[in-house]
Amino acid sequence: MLQWPVWAANVRSCPSLLSTVGPRCRSGADSRCIAVAPAPAGSVGALHRSAWSRMGKGWLGAAAPLSIPVESEVPMQRSDVVRRPTGSGRLAHIAALDGARGLAVLAVVVYHLDSELLPGGFLGVSLFFTLSGFLITNLLVAEWRATGTIDLGSFWTRRFRRLLPASLAGIALVIVLSPAWTANQLAGLPGDVAGALGYVANWQFITSGDRYFAGFEAPSPLLHYWSLAIEEQFYLVVGALTVVLAAGRSLRRWLVVFGSLGIVSIAATLLLHDPLETDRVYFGSLTRMAELIAGVLLALAVGTEMPTRLRSAVRVVGAIAFVAVLGAFLMVDLGTGALYRGGFWLMALASVGLIAGAMVDGPTRQILSWRPLTVLGLFSYGIYLYHWPLFLWLDTERTGLNGWALAGLRLGATALVAIASFVWLERPIREGRFAGRPLVAIGVAASVLILCGTWLAAQESDERAVAGEAPAIVLSLGPVTSAPAEVVADEAFETTTTAPPPRLERVLIMGDSLIHQAYPTIQDRLARVGIESNVIGRPGETLMSAQAVWRDALDQAITEHDPDVVILQSCCGTGDPRRPDPYVDANGIELIPDSPAIWEEWRRLAWEYTVSARQNGALVLWVLSPPANTNGYYGPIESRIDVANDIYITASACSDMIDTIDWSLIAGTNGEFVEALPDENGDLIRVRSADGLHFTKAGQALLADLTRSVVLGRWTGRSTIEVDQCEGSGLRPTLAEKTGPVTKMGVRESRSPGRRSTDCRRAICSAVDSRFRVTT
């Protein structure tokens, strides 16, 4: 039979109440002074109502998704409660549970500083979820036990009072920093702000495709609000359910209902799992609800006072769970496929064990009661809200710092803002210093100002998109023309046509994060000369990802858009150590990254993509990637770039309708990796991102100008050849040598006739499946 700690409701005299909860009631005759006598076993918490309750305080206080409030009262042993002066009217929070919050926010912050250092740090949010479900349920059950009902309006009011002020401040910070955001970030800001204000940010990011995985790009500065949205949605659901359940007299109904909801959540995760669309599981309300419900079930099972007979077992379980949580932080990453097939639920079980271990004497409680962790827990909500936009703002390009110096600056700024927010915003409102209608008016006014600021930021985004953002970089790229495409020509390309070429109207682009990052600027450059463009592929993927999933996407896009030019780009991956994606060949053999077999498959797929892109007669341009310097973060990227580039050069040699765009112009004089290039005044401008692979705004502008120049020049100089002659001979091609210097158009100088020989075409085409073979 389910056991709940026995609480006897009594109306106590003021002196008796004062000894437990501080000076709140002025006389024993005050009928609003209701206390609940705790069970023995040394517990010290007491439930009381009155004005304190009306200000959102109670037995457990207003437990936030990321921070237990300072007024929380959890019945534990006296040694676990640190008392503040009674004049403050508050009991201090429980050290071990604060430490759990501190551990969670520390994991998230370290992950955002350097995901390689703590690849599973994002699971700190999962720990937050479970802890929040545990605390909120205890709060609701305590109210039900004391009054026989649940005041849903008061519950939701306390939730918004606790969460909304700092949440609005975080959004305001993002608006204030809008001059630092890219045009792409600003363009998405109105929708992101609306999602954050309405606590539906998770669905905003699902529908907009803003991937948590693509941290190296320019993510939304409000991306972290997805977890707050799930928290608030949970409060709406759990509050409404408990009002219905409160009509009964047993917690069994609660267990059945919430247990069933947890099973539904796990089932939804399994049903909705898609290896190519993990965002739906990661950001989904229903799919992540199981982690919150795990905390609910723990609260319903044991309350906040662990039964004596279970303490020894819980002490051991808590220690094991603590080690499991740390192991998950260190060894799991966002590419771990098991996460999206129930792994988040396993993390929730570990969190349950950790929370339970914090409730009894033992190593788990001792570690989580460590003062630095409890201090982090106290400020955890503000740290979480403010760190993400500050980290995005304080980057290497803007500060000139990197490594530990940059990390120290980011952490210091976050700490200052979080402390200021807690002292001057969150705590005064939580304690009722700004109670009543003025607070509502301030909230409404703040929301209106935020929306106005968002609109202005969006206007700035439009202006940037028209004017361009990056300084000019002096390279031998030749002039960038703004004339219509049909009249642009370049002397670097010989043509066999005598009539003017048809108008270039549509360009289709397919690739990974390098081209997706630069695409908004490329799109703008092409639009200025009347060319429509579309992009497919996905950041973090390659032409081999998920068994060459781009192949079907390319066929569909060719049919839908009928492009004149197709740009193909896949820089450098046959296996990312952070996001494993084994490739299985047609014989069912899993190919090893960087092996000769996988590069032969890469070569075959590259030609399949090429032939598919040519099916409607389009000009095909393969992008040659520039050198990188990633220090192994993405695996052996540097060597892979050279091999992939050589495969594309070989493919381009087989037809006058296939060529390359050589981005490796963005390099040093000897083709080496460089972070910066000189502008027109000779000042060095950073063009590469801190990860050594991607590009800054200036670099993206340079890529866009180069890409447009090559597309226009190659289109006007294209051959009259309309069908590639691909007659298989069973030969295996060898990697072609790079011949000749790079021209100003970004394409290598004319190849010798032998490189476009029939043997070359036969060799390349021999690896192509008959479905893609084109014959004369």
GINOR-V827672 format. One record per backbone hydrogen bond with DSSP energy under -1.0 kcal/mol. CO is the residue of the C=O (numbers start at 1). NH is the residue of the N-H. E is the energy in kcal/mol with one decimal. If there is no record, write none. Layout:
co:CO nh:NH e:E
co:CO nh:NH e:E
This chain:
co:8 nh:37 e:-2.3
co:10 nh:35 e:-1.7
co:13 nh:17 e:-2.1
co:14 nh:18 e:-3.0
co:15 nh:19 e:-1.7
co:17 nh:20 e:-1.2
co:17 nh:21 e:-2.8
co:18 nh:22 e:-1.3
co:22 nh:24 e:-1.3
co:27 nh:30 e:-1.5
co:30 nh:33 e:-1.8
co:32 nh:34 e:-1.4
co:35 nh:10 e:-2.1
co:37 nh:8 e:-1.2
co:40 nh:43 e:-1.0
co:47 nh:36 e:-1.1
co:50 nh:54 e:-2.0
co:51 nh:55 e:-1.2
co:52 nh:57 e:-2.0
co:53 nh:56 e:-2.2
co:59 nh:73 e:-1.1
co:61 nh:63 e:-1.3
co:67 nh:64 e:-2.2
co:69 nh:72 e:-1.7
co:77 nh:80 e:-2.1
co:78 nh:81 e:-1.4
co:80 nh:95 e:-1.3
co:85 nh:88 e:-1.9
co:86 nh:89 e:-1.7
co:94 nh:98 e:-2.1
co:95 nh:99 e:-2.5
co:96 nh:100 e:-1.6
co:97 nh:101 e:-1.8
co:98 nh:102 e:-2.6
co:99 nh:103 e:-2.7
co:100 nh:104 e:-2.0
co:101 nh:105 e:-2.6
co:102 nh:106 e:-2.2
co:103 nh:107 e:-2.0
co:104 nh:108 e:-1.9
co:105 nh:109 e:-2.5
co:106 nh:110 e:-2.5
co:107 nh:111 e:-2.1
co:108 nh:112 e:-2.1
co:109 nh:113 e:-1.7
co:110 nh:114 e:-2.7
co:114 nh:118 e:-1.3
co:118 nh:121 e:-2.1
co:120 nh:123 e:-2.2
co:121 nh:124 e:-2.2
co:122 nh:125 e:-1.5
co:123 nh:127 e:-1.7
co:124 nh:128 e:-2.1
co:125 nh:129 e:-2.5
co:126 nh:130 e:-2.1
co:127 nh:131 e:-2.4
co:128 nh:132 e:-2.6
co:129 nh:133 e:-2.5
co:130 nh:134 e:-2.0
co:131 nh:135 e:-2.3
co:132 nh:136 e:-2.7
co:133 nh:137 e:-1.7
co:134 nh:138 e:-1.8
co:135 nh:139 e:-2.1
co:136 nh:140 e:-2.2
co:137 nh:141 e:-2.9
co:138 nh:142 e:-2.3
co:139 nh:143 e:-1.8
co:140 nh:144 e:-2.3
co:141 nh:145 e:-2.8
co:142 nh:146 e:-1.9
co:143 nh:147 e:-2.5
co:144 nh:148 e:-2.4
co:150 nh:152 e:-1.3
co:151 nh:155 e:-2.2
co:152 nh:156 e:-2.6
co:153 nh:157 e:-2.2
co:154 nh:158 e:-2.5
co:155 nh:159 e:-1.9
co:156 nh:160 e:-2.5
co:157 nh:161 e:-2.6
co:158 nh:162 e:-2.0
co:159 nh:163 e:-2.3
co:160 nh:164 e:-2.6
co:163 nh:167 e:-1.8
co:164 nh:168 e:-2.9
co:165 nh:169 e:-2.1
co:166 nh:170 e:-2.5
co:167 nh:171 e:-2.0
co:168 nh:172 e:-2.7
co:169 nh:173 e:-2.3
co:170 nh:174 e:-1.7
co:171 nh:175 e:-2.0
co:172 nh:176 e:-2.7
co:173 nh:177 e:-2.0
co:175 nh:178 e:-1.7
co:177 nh:180 e:-2.4
co:178 nh:181 e:-1.4
co:182 nh:186 e:-2.6
co:183 nh:187 e:-2.2
co:184 nh:188 e:-1.3
co:188 nh:192 e:-2.0
co:189 nh:193 e:-3.0
co:190 nh:194 e:-2.3
co:191 nh:195 e:-2.2
co:192 nh:196 e:-2.3
co:193 nh:197 e:-2.9
co:194 nh:198 e:-2.1
co:195 nh:200 e:-2.9
co:200 nh:204 e:-1.8
co:201 nh:205 e:-2.2
co:202 nh:206 e:-1.6
co:203 nh:207 e:-2.4
co:204 nh:208 e:-1.9
co:205 nh:210 e:-1.2
co:209 nh:211 e:-1.1
co:213 nh:215 e:-2.0
co:214 nh:217 e:-1.5
co:220 nh:223 e:-1.7
co:222 nh:225 e:-1.8
co:223 nh:226 e:-1.5
co:225 nh:229 e:-2.0
co:226 nh:230 e:-1.7
co:227 nh:231 e:-2.1
co:228 nh:232 e:-2.4
co:229 nh:233 e:-2.4
co:230 nh:234 e:-2.2
co:231 nh:235 e:-2.2
co:232 nh:236 e:-2.0
co:233 nh:237 e:-2.0
co:234 nh:238 e:-3.4
co:235 nh:239 e:-2.1
co:236 nh:240 e:-1.8
co:237 nh:241 e:-2.5
co:238 nh:242 e:-2.4
co:239 nh:243 e:-1.6
co:240 nh:244 e:-1.4
co:241 nh:245 e:-2.8
co:242 nh:246 e:-2.2
co:244 nh:247 e:-1.3
co:245 nh:248 e:-1.9
co:251 nh:255 e:-2.3
co:252 nh:256 e:-2.6
co:253 nh:257 e:-2.6
co:254 nh:258 e:-2.7
co:255 nh:259 e:-2.4
co:256 nh:260 e:-2.3
co:257 nh:261 e:-2.1
co:258 nh:262 e:-2.1
co:259 nh:263 e:-2.0
co:260 nh:264 e:-2.3
co:261 nh:265 e:-2.1
co:262 nh:266 e:-2.2
co:263 nh:267 e:-2.5
co:264 nh:268 e:-2.5
co:265 nh:269 e:-1.9
co:266 nh:270 e:-2.0
co:267 nh:271 e:-2.5
co:268 nh:272 e:-2.6
co:274 nh:277 e:-1.6
co:277 nh:280 e:-1.1
co:278 nh:282 e:-2.8
co:279 nh:283 e:-3.0
co:284 nh:288 e:-1.4
co:288 nh:291 e:-1.0
co:289 nh:293 e:-2.5
co:290 nh:294 e:-1.9
co:292 nh:296 e:-1.6
co:293 nh:297 e:-2.8
co:294 nh:298 e:-1.7
co:295 nh:299 e:-2.2
co:296 nh:300 e:-2.4
co:297 nh:301 e:-1.9
co:298 nh:302 e:-2.3
co:299 nh:303 e:-2.0
co:307 nh:310 e:-1.5
co:308 nh:311 e:-1.2
co:310 nh:314 e:-2.8
co:311 nh:315 e:-2.3
co:312 nh:316 e:-1.4
co:313 nh:317 e:-2.7
co:314 nh:318 e:-3.2
co:315 nh:319 e:-1.5
co:316 nh:320 e:-2.2
co:317 nh:321 e:-2.9
co:318 nh:322 e:-2.3
co:319 nh:323 e:-1.9
co:320 nh:324 e:-2.3
co:321 nh:325 e:-2.7
co:322 nh:326 e:-2.1
co:323 nh:327 e:-2.6
co:324 nh:328 e:-2.3
co:325 nh:329 e:-2.2
co:326 nh:330 e:-1.7
co:327 nh:331 e:-2.5
co:328 nh:332 e:-1.8
co:329 nh:120 e:-3.0
co:333 nh:336 e:-2.1
co:336 nh:339 e:-1.6
co:337 nh:340 e:-1.1
co:338 nh:341 e:-1.4
co:338 nh:343 e:-1.9
co:339 nh:344 e:-1.4
co:342 nh:346 e:-1.5
co:343 nh:347 e:-2.1
co:344 nh:348 e:-1.8
co:345 nh:349 e:-2.1
co:346 nh:350 e:-2.1
co:347 nh:351 e:-2.2
co:348 nh:352 e:-2.3
co:349 nh:353 e:-2.1
co:350 nh:354 e:-2.2
co:351 nh:355 e:-2.7
co:352 nh:356 e:-2.7
co:353 nh:357 e:-2.4
co:354 nh:358 e:-1.4
co:356 nh:359 e:-1.4
co:362 nh:366 e:-2.1
co:363 nh:367 e:-2.6
co:364 nh:368 e:-2.5
co:365 nh:369 e:-1.4
co:367 nh:370 e:-1.7
co:370 nh:374 e:-2.0
co:371 nh:375 e:-2.4
co:372 nh:376 e:-2.0
co:373 nh:377 e:-2.3
co:374 nh:378 e:-1.9
co:375 nh:379 e:-1.5
co:379 nh:383 e:-2.4
co:380 nh:384 e:-2.7
co:381 nh:385 e:-2.2
co:382 nh:386 e:-2.5
co:383 nh:387 e:-2.1
co:386 nh:390 e:-1.6
co:387 nh:391 e:-2.7
co:388 nh:392 e:-2.1
co:389 nh:393 e:-2.1
co:390 nh:394 e:-2.9
co:393 nh:395 e:-1.8
co:395 nh:399 e:-2.4
co:396 nh:400 e:-2.6
co:403 nh:407 e:-2.2
co:404 nh:408 e:-2.7
co:405 nh:409 e:-1.9
co:406 nh:410 e:-2.4
co:407 nh:411 e:-2.7
co:408 nh:412 e:-2.4
co:409 nh:413 e:-2.4
co:410 nh:414 e:-2.3
co:411 nh:415 e:-2.5
co:412 nh:416 e:-2.3
co:413 nh:417 e:-2.2
co:414 nh:418 e:-2.6
co:415 nh:419 e:-2.5
co:416 nh:420 e:-2.3
co:417 nh:421 e:-2.4
co:418 nh:422 e:-2.2
co:419 nh:423 e:-2.6
co:420 nh:424 e:-2.5
co:421 nh:425 e:-1.7
co:421 nh:426 e:-2.8
co:422 nh:427 e:-2.3
co:425 nh:429 e:-1.6
co:426 nh:430 e:-2.5
co:427 nh:431 e:-2.3
co:428 nh:433 e:-2.5
co:429 nh:432 e:-1.2
co:436 nh:440 e:-1.1
co:437 nh:441 e:-2.7
co:438 nh:442 e:-2.5
co:439 nh:443 e:-2.3
co:440 nh:444 e:-2.5
co:441 nh:445 e:-2.8
co:442 nh:446 e:-2.7
co:443 nh:447 e:-2.2
co:444 nh:448 e:-2.3
co:445 nh:449 e:-2.6
co:446 nh:450 e:-2.4
co:447 nh:451 e:-2.3
co:448 nh:452 e:-2.4
co:449 nh:453 e:-2.7
co:450 nh:454 e:-2.3
co:451 nh:455 e:-2.1
co:452 nh:456 e:-2.3
co:453 nh:457 e:-2.2
co:454 nh:458 e:-2.3
co:455 nh:459 e:-2.0
co:456 nh:460 e:-2.0
co:457 nh:461 e:-1.9
co:458 nh:462 e:-2.0
co:459 nh:463 e:-2.2
co:460 nh:464 e:-2.5
co:461 nh:465 e:-2.3
co:462 nh:466 e:-1.6
co:463 nh:467 e:-2.7
co:464 nh:468 e:-2.9
co:475 nh:477 e:-2.4
co:484 nh:487 e:-1.6
co:485 nh:488 e:-1.1
co:490 nh:493 e:-1.5
co:505 nh:532 e:-2.9
co:506 nh:564 e:-2.3
co:506 nh:565 e:-1.6
co:507 nh:534 e:-1.7
co:508 nh:567 e:-3.0
co:509 nh:536 e:-2.6
co:510 nh:569 e:-1.9
co:512 nh:516 e:-2.2
co:513 nh:517 e:-2.7
co:514 nh:518 e:-1.2
co:515 nh:519 e:-1.0
co:518 nh:522 e:-2.4
co:519 nh:523 e:-3.8
co:520 nh:524 e:-1.7
co:521 nh:525 e:-2.4
co:522 nh:526 e:-2.5
co:523 nh:527 e:-2.3
co:524 nh:528 e:-1.6
co:526 nh:529 e:-1.2
co:526 nh:531 e:-2.3
co:527 nh:530 e:-1.8
co:532 nh:507 e:-2.5
co:534 nh:509 e:-2.7
co:536 nh:511 e:-1.5
co:538 nh:541 e:-1.5
co:542 nh:545 e:-1.1
co:544 nh:548 e:-1.3
co:545 nh:549 e:-2.6
co:548 nh:551 e:-1.5
co:549 nh:553 e:-1.3
co:550 nh:554 e:-2.9
co:551 nh:555 e:-2.2
co:552 nh:556 e:-2.4
co:553 nh:557 e:-2.3
co:554 nh:558 e:-2.6
co:555 nh:559 e:-2.0
co:556 nh:560 e:-2.3
co:557 nh:561 e:-3.0
co:558 nh:562 e:-2.0
co:564 nh:619 e:-2.5
co:565 nh:508 e:-2.7
co:566 nh:621 e:-2.8
co:567 nh:510 e:-2.6
co:568 nh:623 e:-2.6
co:583 nh:591 e:-3.2
co:585 nh:588 e:-2.2
co:589 nh:585 e:-2.6
co:592 nh:595 e:-1.9
co:595 nh:599 e:-1.8
co:596 nh:600 e:-2.0
co:597 nh:601 e:-1.9
co:598 nh:602 e:-2.3
co:599 nh:603 e:-2.5
co:600 nh:604 e:-2.2
co:601 nh:605 e:-2.8
co:602 nh:606 e:-2.7
co:603 nh:607 e:-1.7
co:604 nh:608 e:-2.1
co:605 nh:609 e:-2.8
co:606 nh:610 e:-1.9
co:607 nh:611 e:-2.9
co:608 nh:612 e:-2.5
co:609 nh:613 e:-2.5
co:610 nh:614 e:-1.4
co:612 nh:615 e:-1.2
co:614 nh:617 e:-2.7
co:619 nh:566 e:-3.0
co:620 nh:659 e:-2.5
co:621 nh:568 e:-2.6
co:622 nh:661 e:-2.4
co:624 nh:663 e:-1.8
co:630 nh:633 e:-1.8
co:632 nh:635 e:-1.4
co:635 nh:637 e:-2.7
co:636 nh:640 e:-1.6
co:637 nh:641 e:-2.4
co:638 nh:642 e:-1.1
co:639 nh:643 e:-1.6
co:640 nh:644 e:-2.9
co:641 nh:645 e:-2.6
co:642 nh:646 e:-2.0
co:643 nh:647 e:-1.7
co:644 nh:648 e:-2.0
co:645 nh:649 e:-2.3
co:646 nh:650 e:-2.2
co:647 nh:651 e:-2.1
co:648 nh:652 e:-2.3
co:651 nh:654 e:-1.5
co:655 nh:658 e:-1.3
co:657 nh:620 e:-2.6
co:659 nh:622 e:-2.9
co:661 nh:624 e:-3.0
co:661 nh:663 e:-1.2
co:662 nh:665 e:-1.0
co:663 nh:666 e:-2.3
co:665 nh:667 e:-2.3
co:668 nh:671 e:-2.0
co:672 nh:668 e:-3.3
co:675 nh:687 e:-3.1
co:675 nh:688 e:-1.7
co:677 nh:685 e:-3.3
co:678 nh:474 e:-1.7
co:679 nh:682 e:-2.0
co:683 nh:679 e:-2.6
co:685 nh:677 e:-2.4
co:687 nh:696 e:-1.4
co:689 nh:692 e:-1.8
co:692 nh:629 e:-2.2
co:694 nh:689 e:-2.3
co:696 nh:700 e:-2.7
co:697 nh:701 e:-2.2
co:698 nh:702 e:-2.0
co:699 nh:703 e:-2.4
co:700 nh:704 e:-2.3
co:701 nh:705 e:-2.4
co:702 nh:706 e:-2.4
co:703 nh:707 e:-2.8
co:704 nh:708 e:-2.5
co:705 nh:709 e:-2.2
co:706 nh:710 e:-2.3
co:707 nh:711 e:-2.6
co:708 nh:712 e:-2.6
co:709 nh:713 e:-2.4
co:710 nh:714 e:-3.1
co:711 nh:715 e:-2.0
co:712 nh:716 e:-1.9
co:713 nh:717 e:-1.2
co:715 nh:718 e:-1.2
co:741 nh:749 e:-1.7
co:743 nh:746 e:-1.7
co:746 nh:662 e:-2.7
co:747 nh:743 e:-1.7
co:752 nh:755 e:-1.8
co:753 nh:756 e:-1.5
co:754 nh:757 e:-1.4
co:757 nh:761 e:-1.9
co:758 nh:762 e:-2.9
co:759 nh:763 e:-2.7
co:760 nh:764 e:-2.5
co:761 nh:765 e:-2.7
co:762 nh:766 e:-1.7
co:764 nh:767 e:-1.3
co:765 nh:768 e:-1.8
co:769 nh:772 e:-2.2
co:774 nh:726 e:-1.3
